[in-house]
Amino acid sequence: MKRTLPALAVSANLSGCAAPAFPLRKTLLALTIGAISHSATAAENVAERQKSEETMVVQAASASDFKAGGDLIVPAYLDGQIANGGRLGMLGEQNAMDVPFSIIGYTSKLIEDQQAKTIADVVSNDAGVQPVQGYGNYAETYRIRGLKFDGDDMTLSGLAGVVPRQVVDTAMLERVEIFKGANALLNGAASSGVGGMINLEPKRAEDTPTARVGVDYTSDSQVGGTLDLGRRFGDDNQFGARVNLVHREGEAAVESDKRRTTLASIGLDYRGERMRSSFDFGYQKKTFHGSPMGINISGVDFIPRLPDNTHNYTQKWAYSDIENEFGMLRMEYDIVDKWTAYAALGAQHAHEIGLYSASKLIDRAGNATAGRLDTNRYMDTASGMAGIRGEFATGFVSHKVNVGYSAKTQNDKTAWRMSKAADNPLVNIYGTRPVAPPANASFGGDYDDPLTSGRTRSQGWLLSDTLGVLDDTLLFTVGARHQKVVVRNYDKVTGLQSDAYDDSRWMPTYGVVYKPWQVLSLYANHTEALQPGSNAPTSAANYGESVGIIHSKQNEVGMKADFGRIGGSLALFEIKMPSAYLDSQKRYGLNGEQRNRGVEFNVFGEPLYGLR
């Protein structure tokens, strides 16, 4: 019998000044059930440490130290696991109480306390986000407000196209921030993200030197090691460097599910009197061997009984290697008092090669066929943004304005080869039946040297203004983005262009925040989203034709509260998104509409001492 154990981490804090550590007996209680982790931290004097624990009072960072709109992250809440706010794309970091949008941040402390290794582990703390596995691969995807969000569309410090593909390790991250709702004004056009967006903030060197070594053991036989080094330099600590290294491999909780992770990242930053800049570079490689994939039930009219949670129904010869190199350069410069220019550039190179096998169910007994799909894909992405933000007043009305431009280009090279359905061997999802991989029968492109299969370019201008009256207790946010999307598709065999479309739209956003008391905010918003549409399937009369741009809209009302020790939010929303399907003439197009309506309720903080 196999037993799956919770992750156990042992770390040594070699900082110049160690903070008091929580004892082993203290556990984390969250509104959603998370992993229970134990940590032990070395200290110079145990007696002094215990004395400090008896008298320690944890307080939130002072709000006066935070300046909204820039790259300085929102202060953590209470014990440091939650941040009541986050980055709103090109509008920078914002306190949630001051904006008419739903946003929350999860910190590196929560990541460490829960031993969260990927983004899915972190966002599971939010009831409005459901992590799911990608279709036909091992990617982490998410449902935000019931709508799909691809992990490839996550942003790094608000910049698109930089985050590693499919699965992202958390070791290099200071924050995981979740924005809920349509967000084209803030983030531009994305391939997904109608229901929300996930932004990642990299770690930065702290004023106190950091040197941590960690060893972790997970499930059956997966062992890993981590190294986290950080230090600031200069007379005023103006230069900083942060390095994170990770290697982890072995068998996971499911039998014969072998995974390997390698990560190396470095973050350099400079903080001067008028200029602030940073440079991040990273390398990540994820390998999956025999890892379970989704079960295809399109051929049956019932929901099957679930296999045992330690049983592996995927063939051992299935695998995937995903390798990423990525980098980002950012800069802010204070032109004059209250006026700042900002710019960022980023790029990523990704290579995915894999032999995938998904079981297609045949009957209630669990019999299925094991197909084969080989994929070789290269993806190169470059993105950038630039703009100016500032503050001024006209009479009794305050203004916070932002004018900016952002662009992203992506080039895909993809080739594939696939088995024929009639040749796929018989397997069973409830029993072990190893089979040899079927032979490939169809081919798409030169597998060893793929040609360009697609190019996408999106670019847009942003203009926004937040107007405040009554000493900023009443705030109106208005903005608009003109977004252009250009898509070119190419034949994988000949390299000739097979399909193309260009389109552009104006997308307005407006919202209001009213703060009758300092602890309460009432808000409402209208936001929109823009994304490239899909191509018509082989069963359509217009096979291969693109449906064009999908333009979605959201309306939301809600309230937020922050009482110092406890906070939360309540939101009601409706999202309308055009949907594509075959009409009576077998033509594929945007012939319908999907509506998602919901109520969200979130609470965070410490209502009772020790209960979080």
Secondary structure as the mmCIF struct_conf table of DSSP 4:
data_model
#
loop_
_struct_conf.conf_type_id
_struct_conf.id
_struct_conf.beg_label_comp_id
_struct_conf.beg_label_asym_id
_struct_conf.beg_label_seq_id
_struct_conf.end_label_comp_id
_struct_conf.end_label_asym_id
_struct_conf.end_label_seq_id
HELX_LH_PP_P HELX_LH_PP_P1 THR A 4 ALA A 7
STRN STRN1 LEU A 8 ASN A 13
BEND BEND1 GLY A 16 CYS A 17
HELX_LH_PP_P HELX_LH_PP_P2 ALA A 18 PRO A 23
TURN_TY1_P TURN_TY1_P1 LEU A 24 ARG A 25
BEND BEND2 LEU A 31 THR A 32
BEND BEND3 GLU A 44 GLU A 44
HELX_RH_AL_P HELX_RH_AL_P1 VAL A 46 THR A 55
HELX_LH_PP_P HELX_LH_PP_P3 ALA A 60 SER A 62
HELX_RH_3T_P HELX_RH_3T_P1 ALA A 63 ASP A 65
TURN_TY1_P TURN_TY1_P2 ALA A 68 GLY A 69
BEND BEND4 GLY A 70 LEU A 72
HELX_LH_PP_P HELX_LH_PP_P4 ILE A 73 ALA A 76
STRN STRN2 TYR A 77 TYR A 77
TURN_TY1_P TURN_TY1_P3 LEU A 78 GLN A 81
STRN STRN3 ILE A 82 ALA A 83
BEND BEND5 ASN A 84 ASN A 84
STRN STRN4 GLY A 85 ARG A 87
HELX_RH_3T_P HELX_RH_3T_P2 GLY A 89 LEU A 91
STRN STRN5 GLU A 93 ASN A 95
HELX_RH_3T_P HELX_RH_3T_P3 ALA A 96 ASP A 98
BEND BEND6 VAL A 99 PHE A 101
STRN STRN6 SER A 102 THR A 107
HELX_RH_AL_P HELX_RH_AL_P2 SER A 108 GLN A 114
TURN_TY1_P TURN_TY1_P4 GLN A 115 GLN A 115
STRN STRN7 THR A 118 THR A 118
HELX_RH_AL_P HELX_RH_AL_P3 ILE A 119 VAL A 123
TURN_TY1_P TURN_TY1_P5 SER A 124 ASN A 125
TURN_TY1_P TURN_TY1_P6 ALA A 127 GLY A 128
STRN STRN8 VAL A 129 GLN A 133
HELX_LH_PP_P HELX_LH_PP_P5 GLY A 134 GLY A 134
TURN_TY1_P TURN_TY1_P7 TYR A 135 GLY A 136
BEND BEND7 ASN A 137 ASN A 137
STRN STRN9 GLU A 140 ILE A 144
TURN_TY1_P TURN_TY1_P8 ARG A 145 GLY A 146
STRN STRN10 LEU A 147 ASP A 150
HELX_RH_3T_P HELX_RH_3T_P4 GLY A 151 ASP A 153
STRN STRN11 THR A 155 LEU A 156
TURN_TY1_P TURN_TY1_P9 SER A 157 GLY A 158
STRN STRN12 LEU A 159 LEU A 159
TURN_TY1_P TURN_TY1_P10 ALA A 160 GLY A 161
BEND BEND8 VAL A 163 VAL A 163
HELX_LH_PP_P HELX_LH_PP_P6 PRO A 164 PRO A 164
BEND BEND9 ARG A 165 GLN A 166
STRN STRN13 ASP A 169 ASP A 169
BEND BEND10 THR A 170 THR A 170
TURN_TY1_P TURN_TY1_P11 ALA A 171 MET A 172
STRN STRN14 LEU A 173 LYS A 180
BEND BEND11 GLY A 181 GLY A 181
HELX_RH_AL_P HELX_RH_AL_P4 ALA A 184 ASN A 187
BEND BEND12 SER A 191 SER A 192
BEND BEND13 VAL A 194 GLY A 195
STRN STRN15 GLY A 196 PRO A 202
BEND BEND14 ASP A 207 THR A 208
STRN STRN16 THR A 210 THR A 218
TURN_TY1_P TURN_TY1_P12 SER A 219 SER A 221
STRN STRN17 GLN A 222 PHE A 233
BEND BEND15 GLY A 234 GLY A 234
TURN_TY1_P TURN_TY1_P13 ASP A 235 ASP A 236
BEND BEND16 ASN A 237 ASN A 237
STRN STRN18 PHE A 239 GLU A 251
BEND BEND17 ALA A 253 VAL A 254
TURN_TY1_P TURN_TY1_P14 GLU A 255 SER A 256
STRN STRN19 LYS A 258 ARG A 271
BEND BEND18 GLU A 273 ARG A 274
STRN STRN20 MET A 275 HIS A 289
BEND BEND19 GLY A 290 GLY A 290
HELX_LH_PP_P HELX_LH_PP_P7 GLY A 294 ILE A 295
STRN STRN21 ASN A 296 ASN A 296
TURN_TY1_P TURN_TY1_P15 SER A 298 GLY A 299
BEND BEND20 ASP A 301 PHE A 302
HELX_LH_PP_P HELX_LH_PP_P8 ILE A 303 ASP A 308
TURN_TY1_P TURN_TY1_P16 ASN A 309 THR A 310
BEND BEND21 THR A 314 THR A 314
TURN_TY1_P TURN_TY1_P17 LYS A 316 TRP A 317
STRN STRN22 TYR A 319 VAL A 336
TURN_TY1_P TURN_TY1_P18 ASP A 337 LYS A 338
STRN STRN23 TRP A 339 TYR A 356
STRN STRN24 SER A 359 LEU A 361
BEND BEND22 ASP A 363 ASP A 363
TURN_TY1_P TURN_TY1_P19 ARG A 364 ALA A 365
STRN STRN25 ASN A 367 ALA A 370
STRN STRN26 LEU A 373 THR A 394
TURN_TY1_P TURN_TY1_P20 GLY A 395 PHE A 396
STRN STRN27 VAL A 397 SER A 419
HELX_RH_3T_P HELX_RH_3T_P5 ALA A 421 ASP A 423
HELX_LH_PP_P HELX_LH_PP_P9 ASN A 424 PRO A 425
STRN STRN28 LEU A 426 ASN A 428
TURN_TY1_P TURN_TY1_P21 ILE A 429 TYR A 430
BEND BEND23 GLY A 431 GLY A 431
HELX_LH_PP_P HELX_LH_PP_P10 ALA A 436 ALA A 439
STRN STRN29 ASN A 440 GLY A 444
BEND BEND24 GLY A 445 GLY A 445
TURN_TY1_P TURN_TY1_P22 TYR A 447 ASP A 448
BEND BEND25 ASP A 449 ASP A 449
HELX_LH_PP_P HELX_LH_PP_P11 PRO A 450 LEU A 451
STRN STRN30 THR A 452 VAL A 469
TURN_TY1_P TURN_TY1_P23 LEU A 470 THR A 473
STRN STRN31 LEU A 474 TYR A 490
TURN_TY1_P TURN_TY1_P24 LYS A 492 THR A 494
STRN STRN32 GLN A 497 TRP A 517
TURN_TY1_P TURN_TY1_P25 GLN A 518 VAL A 519
STRN STRN33 LEU A 520 PRO A 532
HELX_LH_PP_P HELX_LH_PP_P12 GLY A 533 SER A 534
STRN STRN34 ASN A 535 ASN A 535
HELX_LH_PP_P HELX_LH_PP_P13 ALA A 536 ALA A 536
TURN_TY1_P TURN_TY1_P26 THR A 538 SER A 539
BEND BEND26 ALA A 540 ALA A 540
TURN_TY1_P TURN_TY1_P27 ALA A 541 GLY A 544
STRN STRN35 SER A 546 SER A 546
STRN STRN36 ILE A 549 ASP A 562
BEND BEND27 GLY A 564 ARG A 565
STRN STRN37 ILE A 566 LEU A 582
TURN_TY1_P TURN_TY1_P28 SER A 584 GLN A 585
BEND BEND28 LYS A 586 LYS A 586
STRN STRN38 TYR A 588 GLY A 605
BEND BEND29 PRO A 607 PRO A 607
STRN STRN39 LEU A 608 LEU A 608
TURN_TY1_P TURN_TY1_P29 TYR A 609 GLY A 610
STRN STRN40 LEU A 611 LEU A 611
#
